[in-house]
Every structure is written in C-alpha cells, then in structure tokens.
C-alpha cells in the first residue's frame, strides 16, 4: 500500500517510505503493511514496550472510525517524572490522527463547543495540573465532560445567547490525556493506560524533527483514511470475542480495537497486550486509590507500632513510595490525605506525641474501615497492639536529688508520682546543710 504512494513524494519522504518497508520486512512484522508502518514509526521516536506500541497503533487506526463506533476508549499517557516521552507521543499523535486538537488547560466552554463543532481528536496535555487537589474544584465541569464523552450521543446541556435558550452540545470524541503521576479514578476507569518511563542509555531512538516526521507520517495518514473508508462499516458491525480478564467497562472500550486487530490479523496479540496493560495497571497494582491508601496507612501504623501518628510523619511514610510520591505530580499532602479518607468517616484530630500536640490520626478511628474494606488480611495479622501502652515520662531534675528524693513516695512509678496530691511546704525552713547544690 505504501509503495503505491511513492511516486508523488520527494526524496526525503521516498526514503522514509523505503525505511518503513525495510523495517516492516523484519522477522517481527505483522501480516498487514499498514500496521507495520505505524509500529515502526512509533518505535523510531519513542521507547515503549511491544504491548504499548501495538495498542497505540490500534488506537490511532480507531480514531478514523470514531464516527461509526458506539464508544471509544481514552488513552492516558502518564509517567512518574518529566522527560519520559509524553509530549513526544502527543506530537506523533498530532501527525497521525484525524482532526488533531492539541490543548493545554482549556476551559469547559471551549471543550464542549469545539467537540460539538468538529469532533476532533483531543490531545490534552498537563492533565495533572488540571486535576491537582488544589485546582480540581475549578475544573469539575471539564471532568464531567471527559467522564461522559466516551460514548456516542453523550451531550451536555448549556444555555446560550441573550435569551438563554438551552442547547445540547455533543461531547463524544477520541481523547488522549497526558500528565505526570496518577490521574483521577473516574478518568482512568474509561482509559487504556500507557505508562512511560525515561529511556536508558542503551535504548536509542532517533531525534524527533517535525518536518521529517511529517513527511514520514503523511503517506501513512492517507493510507489510514483509505483503509477506514473501506473497512469502517465492517468494523462498526463486528462483535469480536472479549477477554474475560477485563471488566464490563474495559471490554466496551476495547471492543473497537479488537475488531480492528482481528481485521488486521493480530487479534491474539492485541488481546494479550490489552490484558497486560489493563490488568497490570488497574486490577492488581492500580487498585482504587482510596483502598490503596487505607492499605498503606495500615502498613504505616504497623511499621511504626504506635496508636497515633502525626500527619507529618504519616505523609513522610506514604510519600516514600509510589503512587503517593507522584500523586498529581507533587506528592500527597495533608489536604489530599484528608480528602481520600473523608468518605470513610476518618478525619484528623489533635493527638499527643510526647509533649507536642500536632494534628494526626488515631488507630482506633481507622480500625473499622480496615475491617470493612480491606479483605486480603485477617484482623489478627495486623492488630499487633493488644493493650495501650503507658506513656513514658523522663525523670525530672529534682527527682535525682538525694535530699528531695526522701519527700517523694513511689519514685519508681512515674504514673503514681503524677497522680499524687501536691505536697505541702514544710512549716520549718530547712537549714543550709540540708540544701543541695542545685537549690532544691
């Protein structure tokens, strides 16, 4: 298919097509040259796993059929830190998908009006800044649009004009969401996760030059349009078998990709790739953020062997590991911790730690949530503190004085010493010989 387009290209683009054909002829090539071309272009500029590269290629093909499909799966491109290839992948999407719309922190009105007008492929970058805990309240409308826009026919009603006439705006389109850290559960639940990592020194990719990449992707884009026009109706009517390892919502989002993969002759490989990405990120490791926080908080209490933990100490323990160290790009803070624990009826309160009284959390307030929502470990495996321990009070300076010590009873028990009534002052003043050097 690509060789047929070679006659109308200049020297650079003709060489790029020849390079794609050579790479596609390797031992790992698929049966369809269109898919081979996409895979080689992706692997030329971005370091990804084979499963991620195959899913991204299928997702690009599905963007040309969005108008015929019943639903679309979002693509969430995340990384633990910057400089992992997220922006480079968005730039590659911009050259390969139809009607690309790269956007950074757009307003709610801009999104639903643009999507309603031309059904673009939304390439939304810096999502971690939009849904950060400190700014999430200002973007609830945008989150609602993203939550509803994965199914065809989804609309949002808005009043327009001077007369405030209500109008329904279509919000259905293909979307890529890129950001650092962990995105909201309501977004990731409708998405296929592509988690990138910074490349090693041994992993080499070519430097991305937009002009050269455009000449490389233009013939692919023309071929994708031709393929979508020829096979679009068949793909939309197909009902491919779905993996049982995925949930109902995941199966709905993956159905178009699997139909495309079956048409291209890589259905088995596509199912294995989707199960690998979705189960690894969400069913096993990427569980619900609130449940994972409950589990990690329980581990912090067990490790510290305490009945109370200050908020500062608890956050230091949580942020020592992912996903809390990269939570919305800045790590978990006291406000985010309180927000995640509030649905369980858990709030911070003033606790006593030695002589200080900071804000913190009590184990007694967390035990009920641990028992109800964490079912992987029995109660006895983590309840290690059976009886409350008595706090330790260091001896005072006057208790070390041999003269003053005779006026104190039960000096070996600090608890009784604190509970004894105050002693009266001796009616007869002491002589100078009875006073110690400290002036007791």
C-alpha positions as CSV (number, residue, x, y, z in Angstrom):
1,X,0.0,0.0,0.0
2,X,2.8,2.4,0.8
3,X,4.7,1.7,-2.4
4,X,1.8,2.9,-4.4
5,X,2.2,6.4,-2.9
6,X,5.9,6.6,-3.6
7,X,5.6,8.2,-7.0
8,X,4.2,11.6,-5.6
9,X,6.8,12.1,-2.8
10,X,10.0,14.0,-2.7
11,X,13.4,12.4,-2.0
12,X,13.2,12.6,1.8
13,X,9.7,11.2,2.0
14,X,10.5,8.5,-0.5
15,X,13.5,7.4,1.6
16,X,11.3,7.4,4.7
17,X,8.8,5.0,3.0
18,X,11.6,2.8,2.0
19,X,12.8,2.7,5.6
20,X,9.4,1.7,6.8
21,X,9.2,-1.1,4.2
22,X,12.6,-2.4,5.3
23,X,11.6,-2.3,9.0
24,X,8.3,-4.0,8.2
25,X,10.1,-6.8,6.4
26,X,11.8,-7.8,9.6
27,X,11.1,-11.1,11.5
28,X,8.7,-9.3,14.0
29,X,6.5,-7.7,11.3
30,X,2.8,-8.3,11.2
31,X,0.9,-9.5,8.1
32,X,-0.6,-6.1,7.3
33,X,1.8,-3.4,6.0
34,X,-0.4,-0.6,7.3
35,X,0.1,-1.8,10.9
36,X,3.7,-2.5,10.3
37,X,4.2,1.1,9.2
38,X,2.6,2.5,12.3
39,X,4.6,0.3,14.6
40,X,7.9,1.2,13.0
41,X,7.1,5.0,13.1
42,X,6.2,4.7,16.8
43,X,9.3,2.7,17.6
44,X,11.5,5.1,15.7
45,X,10.9,8.0,18.1
46,X,9.6,6.7,21.4
47,X,10.8,3.9,23.8
48,X,7.8,1.7,24.6
49,X,7.1,-2.0,25.3
50,X,5.8,-4.1,22.5
51,X,2.3,-4.3,24.1
52,X,2.1,-0.5,24.4
53,X,3.3,0.0,20.9
54,X,0.7,-2.3,19.5
55,X,-2.2,-0.8,21.5
56,X,-1.1,2.7,20.5
57,X,-1.1,1.7,16.8
58,X,-4.5,0.2,17.0
59,X,-5.8,3.2,18.9
60,X,-4.6,5.5,16.1
61,X,-6.4,3.4,13.5
62,X,-9.6,3.6,15.6
63,X,-9.6,7.4,15.6
64,X,-10.5,7.3,11.9
65,X,-13.6,5.2,12.8
66,X,-14.9,7.1,15.8
67,X,-17.9,8.5,14.0
68,X,-19.1,4.9,13.3
69,X,-18.4,3.4,16.7
70,X,-20.7,3.3,19.7
71,X,-17.9,4.1,22.2
72,X,-14.3,5.0,22.3
73,X,-11.6,4.2,24.8
74,X,-9.5,7.1,26.1
75,X,-5.7,6.8,26.1
76,X,-4.0,8.0,29.3
77,X,-0.3,8.7,28.9
78,X,1.4,9.1,32.3
79,X,4.9,8.9,33.7
80,X,6.4,9.2,37.2
81,X,8.6,12.2,36.3
82,X,9.1,14.6,33.4
83,X,11.2,13.8,30.2
84,X,9.7,10.4,29.7
85,X,8.3,10.9,26.2
86,X,4.7,12.1,26.9
87,X,4.9,15.3,24.8
88,X,6.8,13.5,22.1
89,X,4.0,10.9,21.8
90,X,1.4,13.7,21.6
91,X,3.3,15.3,18.8
92,X,3.3,12.0,17.0
93,X,-0.4,11.7,17.5
94,X,-0.8,15.1,16.0
95,X,0.8,13.9,12.8
96,X,-1.1,10.6,12.5
97,X,-4.7,11.1,13.8
98,X,-7.6,12.9,12.0
99,X,-8.5,16.4,13.1
100,X,-6.0,16.7,15.9
101,X,-6.6,19.3,18.6
102,X,-3.7,19.8,21.0
103,X,-4.8,21.7,24.0
104,X,-3.4,22.7,27.4
105,X,-5.8,23.6,30.3
106,X,-8.7,24.5,28.1
107,X,-11.9,25.9,29.6
108,X,-15.1,23.9,29.8
109,X,-16.9,26.1,27.3
110,X,-14.0,25.8,24.8
111,X,-14.0,22.0,25.0
112,X,-17.7,21.3,24.5
113,X,-18.1,23.9,21.8
114,X,-15.1,22.6,19.8
115,X,-16.1,19.0,20.2
116,X,-19.6,19.8,19.1
117,X,-18.4,21.7,16.1
118,X,-15.9,19.3,14.5
119,X,-15.5,16.1,16.6
120,X,-11.7,16.4,16.9
121,X,-9.2,14.1,18.4
122,X,-8.5,15.8,21.7
123,X,-4.8,15.7,22.7
124,X,-5.0,17.1,26.3
125,X,-1.6,17.7,27.9
126,X,-0.7,18.7,31.5
127,X,-3.8,16.9,32.9
128,X,-2.0,16.6,36.3
129,X,-2.2,20.4,36.7
130,X,-5.9,20.4,35.9
131,X,-6.9,17.7,38.4
132,X,-4.5,18.6,41.1
133,X,-6.2,18.7,44.6
134,X,-5.7,22.4,44.9
135,X,-7.3,23.2,41.5
136,X,-9.7,20.2,40.9
137,X,-12.7,22.2,42.2
138,X,-12.3,24.7,39.4
139,X,-12.3,22.0,36.7
140,X,-15.3,19.8,37.8
141,X,-17.2,20.8,34.7
142,X,-14.3,19.7,32.5
143,X,-14.1,16.4,34.3
144,X,-17.8,15.8,33.8
145,X,-17.4,16.3,30.1
146,X,-14.5,13.9,30.0
147,X,-16.4,11.3,32.0
148,X,-19.4,11.4,29.7
149,X,-17.6,11.8,26.3
150,X,-16.6,8.2,25.8
151,X,-20.0,7.1,24.4
152,X,-21.6,8.3,21.2
153,X,-24.6,10.5,21.7
154,X,-23.4,11.9,25.0
155,X,-24.3,15.6,25.4
156,X,-24.1,18.4,28.0
157,X,-27.0,21.0,28.2
158,X,-26.0,24.6,28.2
159,X,-27.9,27.9,27.9
160,X,-26.7,30.2,25.1
161,X,-27.4,33.6,23.7
162,X,-29.2,36.5,25.3
163,X,-32.4,34.6,25.6
164,X,-30.6,31.7,27.5
165,X,-32.0,29.2,25.1
166,X,-31.0,25.6,26.2
167,X,-28.9,23.6,23.8
168,X,-27.4,20.2,23.9
169,X,-23.7,20.0,23.0
170,X,-22.2,16.8,21.8
171,X,-19.0,15.8,23.8
172,X,-18.2,12.5,22.1
173,X,-14.8,12.2,20.5
174,X,-11.5,10.4,20.8
175,X,-9.2,11.7,23.6
176,X,-5.7,11.4,24.8
177,X,-4.9,12.6,28.3
178,X,-1.3,13.1,29.3
179,X,0.2,14.0,32.7
180,X,2.6,13.2,35.5
181,X,1.6,10.8,38.3
182,X,-1.8,9.3,38.9
183,X,-5.0,10.6,37.2
184,X,-8.5,10.6,38.8
185,X,-10.2,7.2,39.0
186,X,-13.2,8.4,37.1
187,X,-10.9,9.2,34.1
188,X,-8.6,6.1,34.3
189,X,-11.7,3.8,34.5
190,X,-12.5,4.8,30.9
191,X,-9.0,4.7,29.6
192,X,-6.2,2.4,28.5
193,X,-3.1,3.2,30.5
194,X,0.2,3.9,28.7
195,X,2.8,4.4,31.4
196,X,6.1,5.6,30.0
197,X,9.5,5.6,31.7
198,X,12.7,7.5,31.0
199,X,14.8,5.7,28.5
200,X,18.1,4.0,29.4
201,X,21.4,5.0,27.9
202,X,21.3,1.7,25.9
203,X,17.9,2.5,24.4
204,X,18.4,4.6,21.3
205,X,15.8,6.4,19.3
206,X,16.0,9.0,16.6
207,X,15.7,12.7,17.3
208,X,12.3,14.0,16.5
209,X,12.3,16.5,13.7
210,X,8.8,17.6,13.0
211,X,9.4,18.4,9.3
212,X,10.9,14.9,8.6
213,X,8.3,13.2,10.8
214,X,5.5,14.9,8.9
215,X,6.9,13.6,5.6
216,X,7.1,10.2,7.1
217,X,3.5,10.2,8.5
218,X,1.7,11.8,5.6
219,X,1.6,8.7,3.4
220,X,0.6,6.7,6.5
221,X,-2.3,9.1,7.2
222,X,-3.5,8.9,3.6
223,X,-3.4,5.1,3.8
224,X,-5.3,5.1,7.1
225,X,-8.1,7.3,5.6
226,X,-8.4,4.9,2.6
227,X,-8.4,1.8,4.9
228,X,-11.1,3.3,7.2
229,X,-13.3,4.2,4.3
230,X,-13.1,0.6,3.0
231,X,-13.5,-1.3,6.3
232,X,-15.3,1.2,8.5
233,X,-18.8,-0.4,8.2
234,X,-17.5,-3.9,8.8
235,X,-15.6,-2.8,11.9
236,X,-18.6,-1.0,13.3
237,X,-20.8,-4.0,13.0
238,X,-18.3,-6.5,14.3
239,X,-18.7,-8.2,17.7
240,X,-15.3,-9.7,18.5
241,X,-14.8,-12.1,21.5
242,X,-13.7,-10.2,24.5
243,X,-11.2,-11.2,27.2
244,X,-12.8,-12.5,30.4
245,X,-10.0,-10.9,32.5
246,X,-11.4,-7.4,31.8
247,X,-14.4,-5.7,33.5
248,X,-17.5,-4.8,31.6
249,X,-16.5,-1.2,31.0
250,X,-13.0,-2.2,29.9
251,X,-14.5,-4.7,27.5
252,X,-16.7,-2.0,26.0
253,X,-13.8,0.3,25.4
254,X,-11.5,-2.4,23.9
255,X,-14.2,-3.8,21.6
256,X,-13.3,-1.5,18.6
257,X,-9.6,-2.1,19.0
258,X,-10.1,-5.9,19.0
259,X,-12.3,-5.7,15.9
260,X,-9.6,-3.7,14.1
261,X,-7.0,-6.2,15.3
262,X,-9.0,-9.2,14.0
263,X,-9.3,-7.4,10.6
264,X,-5.6,-6.8,10.5
265,X,-4.7,-10.4,11.5
266,X,-3.3,-9.7,15.0
267,X,-6.3,-10.4,17.2
268,X,-4.5,-12.8,19.6
269,X,-1.6,-10.4,20.1
270,X,-3.9,-7.5,20.7
271,X,-5.9,-9.4,23.4
272,X,-2.7,-10.3,25.2
273,X,-1.4,-6.7,25.0
274,X,-4.7,-5.2,26.3
275,X,-4.9,-7.7,29.2
276,X,-1.3,-7.0,30.1
277,X,-1.8,-3.2,30.2
278,X,-5.2,-3.1,31.9
279,X,-4.7,-5.9,34.5
280,X,-1.2,-4.7,35.4
281,X,-2.3,-1.1,35.9
282,X,-5.8,-1.5,37.4
283,X,-6.9,-4.9,38.6
284,X,-3.7,-5.8,40.6
285,X,-1.4,-2.8,41.3
286,X,-3.6,0.2,40.4
287,X,-6.5,-0.5,42.7
288,X,-8.8,2.1,43.8
289,X,-6.8,5.0,45.3
290,X,-8.8,5.2,48.5
291,X,-8.5,1.5,49.2
292,X,-4.8,1.6,48.4
293,X,-4.4,4.5,50.8
294,X,-6.2,2.6,53.5
295,X,-3.8,-0.3,53.0
296,X,-0.7,1.9,53.0
297,X,-1.9,3.8,56.1
298,X,-2.4,0.4,57.9
299,X,1.1,-0.6,56.9
300,X,2.5,2.7,58.3
301,X,0.8,2.1,61.7
302,X,2.1,-1.5,61.8
303,X,5.6,-0.4,61.0
304,X,5.6,2.4,63.5
305,X,4.0,0.3,66.2
306,X,2.0,3.3,67.5
307,X,-1.6,4.1,68.4
308,X,-1.4,7.6,67.0
309,X,0.7,9.1,64.1
310,X,1.1,12.8,63.3
311,X,0.0,13.8,59.8
312,X,3.5,14.9,59.0
313,X,5.0,11.5,59.9
314,X,2.3,9.6,58.1
315,X,2.8,11.7,54.9
316,X,6.6,11.1,55.1
317,X,6.0,7.4,55.2
318,X,3.4,7.4,52.3
319,X,5.4,9.7,50.0
320,X,8.4,7.4,50.3
321,X,6.8,5.1,47.6
322,X,4.6,5.3,44.6
323,X,1.9,6.3,43.8
324,X,1.8,8.8,46.6
325,X,5.3,10.2,45.8
326,X,3.9,11.2,42.3
327,X,0.4,12.0,43.3
328,X,-0.8,14.7,40.9
329,X,2.9,15.4,40.2
330,X,3.7,16.9,43.6
331,X,3.2,14.1,46.1
332,X,0.4,13.5,48.6
333,X,-0.2,16.4,51.0
334,X,-2.3,16.8,54.2
335,X,-5.3,18.1,52.2
336,X,-5.2,15.2,49.7
337,X,-4.9,12.7,52.6
338,X,-7.9,14.1,54.3
339,X,-9.9,14.1,51.1
340,X,-9.2,10.5,50.4
341,X,-10.0,9.3,53.9
342,X,-13.1,11.5,54.4
343,X,-15.6,9.1,52.6
344,X,-14.8,6.5,55.3
345,X,-15.7,8.9,58.1
346,X,-12.0,9.3,59.1
347,X,-10.8,12.8,60.0
348,X,-7.6,14.2,61.5
349,X,-7.7,15.4,65.1
350,X,-5.3,16.7,67.7
351,X,-3.1,13.9,69.1
352,X,-0.5,13.9,71.8
353,X,3.0,12.8,70.9
354,X,5.2,13.3,73.9
355,X,5.0,17.0,74.9
356,X,3.7,18.0,71.5
357,X,0.0,18.1,70.3
358,X,0.1,18.1,66.4
359,X,-2.7,17.1,64.1
360,X,-2.8,13.4,63.3
361,X,-4.7,10.2,63.1
362,X,-5.6,7.6,65.7
363,X,-5.6,3.8,65.0
364,X,-8.9,3.4,66.8
365,X,-10.6,5.7,64.2
366,X,-9.1,3.6,61.3
367,X,-9.8,0.1,62.6
368,X,-13.4,0.0,61.4
369,X,-12.5,1.0,57.8
370,X,-9.7,-1.5,57.7
371,X,-12.0,-4.3,58.8
372,X,-14.8,-3.4,56.3
373,X,-12.9,-2.5,53.1
374,X,-9.6,-4.5,53.3
375,X,-10.3,-8.2,53.0
376,X,-6.9,-9.6,52.0
377,X,-5.6,-9.9,55.5
378,X,-7.4,-11.1,58.7
379,X,-7.7,-8.9,61.7
380,X,-5.1,-10.7,63.8
381,X,-2.3,-10.3,61.3
382,X,-2.1,-6.6,61.7
383,X,-3.6,-5.9,65.1
384,X,-0.3,-6.1,67.0
385,X,-1.1,-3.7,69.8
386,X,-3.4,-5.5,72.1
387,X,-3.3,-3.1,75.1
388,X,-2.5,0.5,75.1
389,X,1.0,1.3,76.4
390,X,1.6,3.8,79.2
391,X,3.4,6.9,78.0
392,X,7.0,7.3,79.2
393,X,7.8,10.4,81.3
394,X,11.5,11.1,81.7
395,X,12.7,11.8,85.3
396,X,12.8,15.4,86.4
397,X,16.0,17.0,87.8
398,X,14.6,17.3,91.3
399,X,13.9,13.6,91.4
400,X,17.7,13.0,91.0
401,X,18.4,15.0,94.2
402,X,19.2,12.7,97.2
403,X,17.7,15.2,99.6
404,X,14.5,15.9,97.8
405,X,14.0,12.2,97.0
406,X,13.0,11.4,100.5
407,X,9.9,13.7,100.2
408,X,8.6,11.7,97.2
409,X,6.9,8.4,97.6
410,X,7.0,5.6,95.0
411,X,9.7,7.3,92.9
412,X,10.0,4.1,90.7
413,X,6.5,4.7,89.2
414,X,6.2,7.9,87.2
415,X,2.4,7.4,86.8
416,X,1.8,7.4,90.6
417,X,4.1,10.3,91.0
418,X,2.0,12.4,88.6
419,X,-1.2,11.3,90.3
420,X,-0.2,12.1,93.9
421,X,-1.6,15.3,95.6
422,X,0.7,18.3,95.8
423,X,2.9,18.2,99.0
424,X,2.6,21.0,101.5
425,X,5.6,23.2,102.0
426,X,7.5,22.2,105.2
427,X,6.5,24.5,108.1
428,X,10.0,24.7,109.3
429,X,12.6,26.0,106.9
430,X,15.5,23.8,106.0
431,X,19.0,24.5,107.2
432,X,21.7,25.3,104.8
433,X,23.2,21.9,105.3
434,X,20.0,20.2,104.0
435,X,20.1,22.1,100.7
436,X,21.8,20.6,97.7
437,X,24.0,22.4,95.2
438,X,21.0,22.7,92.7
439,X,19.0,24.7,95.2
440,X,16.3,22.1,95.7
